[in-house]
Amino acid sequence: MKTKSFLCLGTLLSLFLFNLYAGSVENANGIYNVPLTWCADTIKITGNVIVNGTINICPGTYIKFMGNYGIFADQLLAQGTISDSIIFSINDTTGNYNLNSDKGGWKGLLITKNLKMLYCRVEYVKNIREIHNIWLQNPSDSDSTASGYTFELKHSCFRHNFVNNLPNLYNIFLPSDSCYLDIDSNTFEYNRSAAINLNKGFWGPGIQYNKIRNNNGPGIYILSDGKIGPVRGNVIYNNNGSAITVISNDKIGSVTGNAIYNNLGYGIIVGASKGAGKISNNYVCNNHTGIHLENEYASKRVQEISNNIVLNNYQGGGIVVNSCQPIITNNLICNNAGIFGYGTAGGIDLVECSAIIANNTICNNSGMIVGGIFKDRSHANIFNCIIQNNHSETDKAIIEYTFEAGYLSILNDDIVNCDIEGINANDVNGLFINNIDQYPLFVDSVNSDFHLSESSPCINAGLQDTTGLHLPATDLDGNPRIIDLYVDMGAYEYHNDTLKILLQVEGFSAYAGEKRQLRTNSIGGILSYQWQKEGADLLNEKSNTLQFAPIQISDAGYYNCKIFSSGGTISTDTVLVTVSLPNALPNDHSLIELKAYPNPTTGLVFLKFSSGMQGALTISVTDLEGKVLFKKNIDSIEPDLFYPVDLSTLNDGVYILLIDKYPVRIIKNYGR
């Protein structure tokens, strides 16, 4: 063919190399009872074209509408090539923006069976009163063969089109909920209505890898009573409406891998009466609202929302979920705002939900009522999350509400292994275990980099047993969700191949019966840990935490932890754990100050007492079983003087000093 045509500016096919008037020109209008093949350089449509059969259009053909006419056929096969696309356009766009007139546009397509468009450009459709933009419409609604129909739009451009935005008009009209649909790798731009507006459900690849931008309406809008297939991999931005709206009284496929930003509406709205697929791996930024599960259509079913980046959505907050059982994992929910009349929470808003919320980073959000998580008649089990620096009038991380009691001061939730601001065990009528309230030390949160820095307290600080948390296999970057044996708090797993100890073991003094622990933390291909006491391995103590629950006198001693990695083996510092008998303690611990010098010792230990001690006292030395080995009486205490205690006659070991029955310190005595 002589014609070389382009698709959309900005796509790979950006050459403007067609000759509209060179070569053959044919006219078409009226009724045709035989199949048509259009292979001329230009087909002028001078009236409505009705074909009782198939229209086959050759690559490089320009379908030029001379007025507000349409094409009606059983089947349309318009399959261009990357070098020879097919163009559907109007001869004169004058009056196109006058919505009270048909001038400046053509009527659209009505296809009763199969439609396939490949490397086409469809522009200046103007439908203000009759059919839709593109119709795949079976004349008889009872025709069961509609379920076998195919609707394919691939590698094509749809721009400057308009369809009347009445509720029953759609850009793309399907005859049943069982059509095979493949809308793949197209560009929809500068349309004065929804880019993709479907009335029915579908099966097949679905709507994928399209660029949808600068439309004066929603990006993808699907409202159906039937099943809806997947929506994935689309780039949707700068539209005057919500990016993706998928609502069905049946099931909905997954909504995954979409990049959604700068839309004057919701990022994603999903509502399915019989369940929906995953909402995952989406980038939702700078929209009215991030992700919304619609109350009217959602049901009491499990809904997975995972691995999404939800940033800078400015009115309705980050994630809003109504009336289901959401599993919200591995999401970055930051810098969102819920303002009056649109959103109660900046981070997550739950209404009549029972939720699992795990490994999310929920930070720097602001809300009308709460910046972090708002729960309206909802329950949540919250694990491994970072919930910090969220703001509202209350400045609380989580608020709970019921119709009967209003705002509750006590949360009916489980909060485990989280970095959560401003909430403690007294605020929770549930589990509150291993939580911290520390600044997460992100790499650069000011510039929305919420990865953990090497010094973050959230590294390897998540719940060790992740069973039942429904965590994805990877974090938000696609790295393994668990690195160096333990899951981190938040949406990102810290990764560094260099073997390094992040947290050294710290010794302590305790009283028998207390719950205490030794903990270390390391990175760099960690394979296992092994705790040691006095240089000997402790049986089955192979985690990064050594628990004493409770600690006993016999637990006193020197401890270290060996760390095995793919790059070698290192050990923590060796530290002293001292354990005293749980006798009654002085009300004021400052009355007794013991300077055990030197400690360890080969003989003499010198004791020093504070100025609060006066008069006589007795010093006893016991073994670890409490047996008194000897006593020493001091008739009068003088502050700031050192009093010797001679341990040189004792064997090497660990001993306890008691001052008037008050346990003070354990002394380790090395070789005499």
WOHUSUL-V371545 format. One record per residue. RES is the residue in three letters. PSI is psi in radians with two decimals (NA if undefined). Layout:
res->RES psi->PSI
res->RES psi->PSI
This chain:
res->MET psi->2.66
res->LYS psi->-0.42
res->THR psi->2.27
res->LYS psi->2.08
res->SER psi->2.81
res->PHE psi->2.85
res->LEU psi->-1.80
res->CYS psi->2.46
res->LEU psi->2.43
res->GLY psi->-0.21
res->THR psi->-3.14
res->LEU psi->-0.48
res->LEU psi->1.38
res->SER psi->0.22
res->LEU psi->2.34
res->PHE psi->1.44
res->LEU psi->0.50
res->PHE psi->2.67
res->ASN psi->1.85
res->LEU psi->-0.51
res->TYR psi->-0.10
res->ALA psi->2.71
res->GLY psi->-2.80
res->SER psi->2.59
res->VAL psi->2.31
res->GLU psi->2.64
res->ASN psi->2.60
res->ALA psi->2.36
res->ASN psi->2.83
res->GLY psi->-2.86
res->ILE psi->2.34
res->TYR psi->2.22
res->ASN psi->0.23
res->VAL psi->2.76
res->PRO psi->2.64
res->LEU psi->2.52
res->THR psi->2.13
res->TRP psi->1.95
res->CYS psi->0.17
res->ALA psi->2.86
res->ASP psi->-0.69
res->THR psi->2.28
res->ILE psi->1.96
res->LYS psi->2.10
res->ILE psi->1.85
res->THR psi->0.07
res->GLY psi->3.06
res->ASN psi->2.39
res->VAL psi->2.13
res->ILE psi->2.09
res->VAL psi->2.07
res->ASN psi->1.19
res->GLY psi->-2.61
res->THR psi->2.44
res->ILE psi->2.14
res->ASN psi->2.12
res->ILE psi->2.24
res->CYS psi->2.70
res->PRO psi->2.51
res->GLY psi->0.04
res->THR psi->2.43
res->TYR psi->1.99
res->ILE psi->1.87
res->LYS psi->1.91
res->PHE psi->2.24
res->MET psi->0.03
res->GLY psi->-2.94
res->ASN psi->1.25
res->TYR psi->2.86
res->GLY psi->2.99
res->ILE psi->2.24
res->PHE psi->2.17
res->ALA psi->2.82
res->ASP psi->-0.69
res->GLN psi->2.42
res->LEU psi->2.16
res->LEU psi->1.75
res->ALA psi->1.59
res->GLN psi->1.62
res->GLY psi->-2.98
res->THR psi->3.03
res->ILE psi->-0.45
res->SER psi->-0.36
res->ASP psi->1.52
res->SER psi->2.96
res->ILE psi->2.32
res->ILE psi->2.31
res->PHE psi->2.02
res->SER psi->3.06
res->ILE psi->2.64
res->ASN psi->-0.51
res->ASP psi->2.07
res->THR psi->0.08
res->THR psi->2.24
res->GLY psi->0.10
res->ASN psi->-0.63
res->TYR psi->0.04
res->ASN psi->1.80
res->LEU psi->0.01
res->ASN psi->0.07
res->SER psi->2.63
res->ASP psi->-0.14
res->LYS psi->2.61
res->GLY psi->0.18
res->GLY psi->2.88
res->TRP psi->2.97
res->LYS psi->-0.56
res->GLY psi->-2.93
res->LEU psi->2.38
res->LEU psi->1.94
res->ILE psi->2.22
res->THR psi->-0.21
res->LYS psi->-1.76
res->ASN psi->2.51
res->LEU psi->2.23
res->LYS psi->2.11
res->MET psi->2.16
res->LEU psi->2.20
res->TYR psi->0.99
res->CYS psi->2.78
res->ARG psi->2.14
res->VAL psi->2.05
res->GLU psi->2.70
res->TYR psi->0.55
res->VAL psi->2.32
res->LYS psi->1.80
res->ASN psi->1.78
res->ILE psi->-0.10
res->ARG psi->-0.31
res->GLU psi->-1.70
res->ILE psi->-3.14
res->HIS psi->3.10
res->ASN psi->-1.07
res->ILE psi->2.11
res->TRP psi->2.21
res->LEU psi->1.61
res->GLN psi->2.11
res->ASN psi->2.26
res->PRO psi->-0.57
res->SER psi->2.06
res->ASP psi->-0.35
res->SER psi->-0.03
res->ASP psi->1.90
res->SER psi->-0.32
res->THR psi->-0.19
res->ALA psi->-0.45
res->SER psi->-0.29
res->GLY psi->0.14
res->TYR psi->2.68
res->THR psi->2.39
res->PHE psi->1.90
res->GLU psi->2.15
res->LEU psi->2.06
res->LYS psi->2.38
res->HIS psi->0.68
res->SER psi->2.96
res->CYS psi->2.30
res->PHE psi->2.02
res->ARG psi->2.71
res->HIS psi->0.60
res->ASN psi->2.73
res->PHE psi->2.34
res->VAL psi->2.46
res->ASN psi->2.23
res->ASN psi->0.67
res->LEU psi->2.71
res->PRO psi->-0.52
res->ASN psi->0.26
res->LEU psi->2.40
res->TYR psi->2.56
res->ASN psi->-0.74
res->ILE psi->2.06
res->PHE psi->2.16
res->LEU psi->2.59
res->PRO psi->-0.37
res->SER psi->3.07
res->ASP psi->0.21
res->SER psi->0.37
res->CYS psi->2.57
res->TYR psi->2.15
res->LEU psi->2.28
res->ASP psi->1.65
res->ILE psi->1.79
res->ASP psi->2.20
res->SER psi->0.70
res->ASN psi->2.95
res->THR psi->2.23
res->PHE psi->2.01
res->GLU psi->2.58
res->TYR psi->0.50
res->ASN psi->2.58
res->ARG psi->0.59
res->SER psi->-3.00
res->ALA psi->2.48
res->ALA psi->-0.92
res->ILE psi->1.98
res->ASN psi->1.83
res->LEU psi->2.54
res->ASN psi->-0.18
res->LYS psi->2.88
res->GLY psi->3.11
res->PHE psi->2.95
res->TRP psi->3.05
res->GLY psi->-2.90
res->PRO psi->-0.51
res->GLY psi->-2.54
res->ILE psi->1.93
res->GLN psi->2.50
res->TYR psi->0.54
res->ASN psi->2.67
res->LYS psi->2.10
res->ILE psi->1.93
res->ARG psi->2.64
res->ASN psi->0.63
res->ASN psi->2.52
res->ASN psi->1.03
res->GLY psi->-3.04
res->PRO psi->2.84
res->GLY psi->-1.19
res->ILE psi->2.15
res->TYR psi->2.04
res->ILE psi->2.14
res->LEU psi->2.02
res->SER psi->2.71
res->ASP psi->-0.18
res->GLY psi->-3.09
res->LYS psi->2.53
res->ILE psi->2.27
res->GLY psi->-2.99
res->PRO psi->2.68
res->VAL psi->1.97
res->ARG psi->2.61
res->GLY psi->0.28
res->ASN psi->2.62
res->VAL psi->2.03
res->ILE psi->2.02
res->TYR psi->2.73
res->ASN psi->0.64
res->ASN psi->2.59
res->ASN psi->1.11
res->GLY psi->-3.09
res->SER psi->2.62
res->ALA psi->-0.93
res->ILE psi->2.09
res->THR psi->2.05
res->VAL psi->1.91
res->ILE psi->2.28
res->SER psi->2.61
res->ASN psi->0.16
res->ASP psi->-2.47
res->LYS psi->2.70
res->ILE psi->2.42
res->GLY psi->-3.04
res->SER psi->2.64
res->VAL psi->1.75
res->THR psi->2.59
res->GLY psi->0.40
res->ASN psi->2.49
res->ALA psi->2.04
res->ILE psi->2.06
res->TYR psi->2.67
res->ASN psi->0.66
res->ASN psi->2.49
res->LEU psi->0.94
res->GLY psi->-2.84
res->TYR psi->2.67
res->GLY psi->-1.04
res->ILE psi->2.24
res->ILE psi->2.19
res->VAL psi->2.31
res->GLY psi->2.12
res->ALA psi->2.12
res->SER psi->-0.47
res->LYS psi->0.37
res->GLY psi->2.68
res->ALA psi->2.73
res->GLY psi->-2.99
res->LYS psi->2.52
res->ILE psi->1.75
res->SER psi->2.68
res->ASN psi->0.54
res->ASN psi->2.57
res->TYR psi->1.97
res->VAL psi->1.84
res->CYS psi->2.41
res->ASN psi->0.68
res->ASN psi->3.04
res->HIS psi->-0.88
res->THR psi->2.70
res->GLY psi->-1.58
res->ILE psi->2.28
res->HIS psi->2.13
res->LEU psi->1.99
res->GLU psi->2.31
res->ASN psi->-0.70
res->GLU psi->-0.50
res->TYR psi->-0.39
res->ALA psi->2.75
res->SER psi->3.09
res->LYS psi->1.04
res->ARG psi->2.81
res->VAL psi->2.34
res->GLN psi->2.11
res->GLU psi->2.19
res->ILE psi->1.87
res->SER psi->2.63
res->ASN psi->0.59
res->ASN psi->2.55
res->ILE psi->2.00
res->VAL psi->1.78
res->LEU psi->2.47
res->ASN psi->0.51
res->ASN psi->2.31
res->TYR psi->-0.05
res->GLN psi->-0.84
res->GLY psi->0.13
res->GLY psi->-3.00
res->GLY psi->-1.19
res->ILE psi->2.21
res->VAL psi->2.21
res->VAL psi->2.26
res->ASN psi->2.26
res->SER psi->0.91
res->CYS psi->-3.01
res->GLN psi->1.40
res->PRO psi->2.52
res->ILE psi->1.83
res->ILE psi->1.82
res->THR psi->2.55
res->ASN psi->0.59
res->ASN psi->2.54
res->LEU psi->1.99
res->ILE psi->1.62
res->CYS psi->2.65
res->ASN psi->0.46
res->ASN psi->2.77
res->ALA psi->2.36
res->GLY psi->1.89
res->ILE psi->2.95
res->PHE psi->2.26
res->GLY psi->-0.17
res->TYR psi->-0.76
res->GLY psi->2.36
res->THR psi->-0.47
res->ALA psi->2.55
res->GLY psi->-0.58
res->GLY psi->-1.40
res->ILE psi->2.32
res->ASP psi->2.00
res->LEU psi->2.29
res->VAL psi->2.05
res->GLU psi->0.96
res->CYS psi->2.69
res->SER psi->1.89
res->ALA psi->2.59
res->ILE psi->2.16
res->ILE psi->1.89
res->ALA psi->2.39
res->ASN psi->0.76
res->ASN psi->2.59
res->THR psi->1.94
res->ILE psi->1.67
res->CYS psi->2.65
res->ASN psi->0.48
res->ASN psi->2.75
res->SER psi->2.53
res->GLY psi->2.79
res->MET psi->-0.71
res->ILE psi->-0.72
res->VAL psi->2.52
res->GLY psi->-0.57
res->GLY psi->-1.53
res->ILE psi->2.23
res->PHE psi->2.30
res->LYS psi->2.02
res->ASP psi->1.85
res->ARG psi->0.77
res->SER psi->2.76
res->HIS psi->2.52
res->ALA psi->2.38
res->ASN psi->2.06
res->ILE psi->2.10
res->PHE psi->2.47
res->ASN psi->0.49
res->CYS psi->2.67
res->ILE psi->1.99
res->ILE psi->1.58
res->GLN psi->2.61
res->ASN psi->0.67
res->ASN psi->2.60
res->HIS psi->2.54
res->SER psi->-3.03
res->GLU psi->-0.52
res->THR psi->-0.39
res->ASP psi->0.59
res->LYS psi->2.61
res->ALA psi->-0.64
res->ILE psi->2.41
res->ILE psi->2.44
res->GLU psi->2.49
res->TYR psi->2.47
res->THR psi->2.70
res->PHE psi->-0.67
res->GLU psi->-0.75
res->ALA psi->-0.07
res->GLY psi->-2.49
res->TYR psi->2.25
res->LEU psi->2.47
res->SER psi->-0.34
res->ILE psi->2.27
res->LEU psi->2.35
res->ASN psi->1.06
res->ASP psi->2.91
res->ASP psi->2.23
res->ILE psi->2.01
res->VAL psi->2.29
res->ASN psi->0.87
res->CYS psi->2.69
res->ASP psi->1.70
res->ILE psi->2.35
res->GLU psi->2.26
res->GLY psi->0.25
res->ILE psi->2.36
res->ASN psi->-3.10
res->ALA psi->-0.49
res->ASN psi->-0.26
res->ASP psi->-0.04
res->VAL psi->2.22
res->ASN psi->1.06
res->GLY psi->-2.87
res->LEU psi->2.40
res->PHE psi->1.61
res->ILE psi->2.35
res->ASN psi->0.63
res->ASN psi->2.66
res->ILE psi->2.85
res->ASP psi->1.43
res->GLN psi->2.64
res->TYR psi->2.25
res->PRO psi->-0.28
res->LEU psi->1.09
res->PHE psi->2.91
res->VAL psi->-0.87
res->ASP psi->1.34
res->SER psi->-0.44
res->VAL psi->-0.63
res->ASN psi->0.49
res->SER psi->0.49
res->ASP psi->1.74
res->PHE psi->0.41
res->HIS psi->2.66
res->LEU psi->2.37
res->SER psi->2.93
res->GLU psi->-0.48
res->SER psi->0.15
res->SER psi->2.38
res->PRO psi->-0.09
res->CYS psi->-0.11
res->ILE psi->2.25
res->ASN psi->0.43
res->ALA psi->0.10
res->GLY psi->3.06
res->LEU psi->2.24
res->GLN psi->-0.66
res->ASP psi->1.82
res->THR psi->0.18
res->THR psi->2.30
res->GLY psi->-0.04
res->LEU psi->-0.19
res->HIS psi->0.64
res->LEU psi->2.43
res->PRO psi->2.88
res->ALA psi->-0.39
res->THR psi->2.82
res->ASP psi->-2.92
res->LEU psi->-0.36
res->ASP psi->-0.08
res->GLY psi->0.07
res->ASN psi->2.80
res->PRO psi->2.40
res->ARG psi->-0.52
res->ILE psi->2.06
res->ILE psi->2.50
res->ASP psi->0.69
res->LEU psi->-0.49
res->TYR psi->2.51
res->VAL psi->2.50
res->ASP psi->2.86
res->MET psi->2.59
res->GLY psi->-3.05
res->ALA psi->-0.32
res->TYR psi->2.38
res->GLU psi->2.23
res->TYR psi->2.40
res->HIS psi->2.21
res->ASN psi->2.22
res->ASP psi->-0.19
res->THR psi->2.18
res->LEU psi->2.16
res->LYS psi->2.46
res->ILE psi->2.11
res->LEU psi->-0.54
res->LEU psi->1.99
res->GLN psi->2.63
res->VAL psi->2.44
res->GLU psi->2.23
res->GLY psi->2.99
res->PHE psi->2.87
res->SER psi->2.38
res->ALA psi->2.92
res->TYR psi->2.43
res->ALA psi->2.35
res->GLY psi->-0.25
res->GLU psi->2.72
res->LYS psi->2.03
res->ARG psi->2.97
res->GLN psi->2.74
res->LEU psi->2.41
res->ARG psi->2.47
res->THR psi->2.97
res->ASN psi->2.42
res->SER psi->2.87
res->ILE psi->2.88
res->GLY psi->1.01
res->GLY psi->0.74
res->ILE psi->2.29
res->LEU psi->-0.72
res->SER psi->2.93
res->TYR psi->2.73
res->GLN psi->1.98
res->TRP psi->2.53
res->GLN psi->2.56
res->LYS psi->2.21
res->GLU psi->0.59
res->GLY psi->-0.04
res->ALA psi->2.45
res->ASP psi->2.44
res->LEU psi->2.25
res->LEU psi->2.25
res->ASN psi->0.27
res->GLU psi->1.42
res->LYS psi->0.36
res->SER psi->3.13
res->ASN psi->0.05
res->THR psi->2.28
res->LEU psi->1.99
res->GLN psi->2.42
res->PHE psi->1.80
res->ALA psi->1.45
res->PRO psi->3.02
res->ILE psi->2.51
res->GLN psi->2.87
res->ILE psi->-0.67
res->SER psi->-0.18
res->ASP psi->-0.15
res->ALA psi->2.49
res->GLY psi->-2.96
res->TYR psi->2.31
res->TYR psi->2.61
res->ASN psi->2.94
res->CYS psi->2.20
res->LYS psi->2.40
res->ILE psi->2.11
res->PHE psi->2.29
res->SER psi->3.00
res->SER psi->-0.33
res->GLY psi->0.04
res->GLY psi->-2.92
res->THR psi->2.37
res->ILE psi->2.97
res->SER psi->2.61
res->THR psi->3.06
res->ASP psi->2.69
res->THR psi->2.23
res->VAL psi->2.76
res->LEU psi->2.30
res->VAL psi->2.13
res->THR psi->2.46
res->VAL psi->2.21
res->SER psi->2.78
res->LEU psi->2.53
res->PRO psi->0.86
res->ASN psi->3.00
res->ALA psi->2.42
res->LEU psi->2.69
res->PRO psi->2.57
res->ASN psi->-0.59
res->ASP psi->1.78
res->HIS psi->-0.33
res->SER psi->-0.17
res->LEU psi->-0.44
res->ILE psi->2.11
res->GLU psi->2.04
res->LEU psi->2.11
res->LYS psi->1.79
res->ALA psi->1.66
res->TYR psi->2.21
res->PRO psi->2.74
res->ASN psi->1.89
res->PRO psi->2.81
res->THR psi->2.71
res->THR psi->-0.01
res->GLY psi->-1.64
res->LEU psi->2.42
res->VAL psi->2.29
res->PHE psi->2.28
res->LEU psi->2.44
res->LYS psi->2.40
res->PHE psi->2.66
res->SER psi->2.95
res->SER psi->-0.26
res->GLY psi->-0.27
res->MET psi->2.30
res->GLN psi->2.77
res->GLY psi->-2.87
res->ALA psi->2.74
res->LEU psi->2.90
res->THR psi->2.30
res->ILE psi->2.18
res->SER psi->2.55
res->VAL psi->2.17
res->THR psi->2.86
res->ASP psi->-3.03
res->LEU psi->-0.30
res->GLU psi->0.02
res->GLY psi->0.05
res->LYS psi->2.22
res->VAL psi->2.18
res->LEU psi->-0.70
res->PHE psi->2.88
res->LYS psi->2.74
res->LYS psi->2.25
res->ASN psi->2.40
res->ILE psi->2.10
res->ASP psi->-0.65
res->SER psi->2.32
res->ILE psi->2.30
res->GLU psi->2.24
res->PRO psi->2.61
res->ASP psi->0.19
res->LEU psi->2.63
res->PHE psi->2.33
res->TYR psi->2.20
res->PRO psi->2.51
res->VAL psi->2.16
res->ASP psi->2.00
res->LEU psi->0.21
res->SER psi->-0.36
res->THR psi->-0.13
res->LEU psi->2.66
res->ASN psi->2.86
res->ASP psi->2.40
res->GLY psi->-2.93
res->VAL psi->2.32
res->TYR psi->2.84
res->ILE psi->2.31
res->LEU psi->2.24
res->LEU psi->2.29
res->ILE psi->1.89
res->ASP psi->0.79
res->LYS psi->0.01
res->TYR psi->2.05
res->PRO psi->2.34
res->VAL psi->-0.86
res->ARG psi->2.62
res->ILE psi->2.34
res->ILE psi->2.25
res->LYS psi->2.19
res->ASN psi->2.09
res->TYR psi->2.70
res->GLY psi->2.21
res->ARG psi->NA
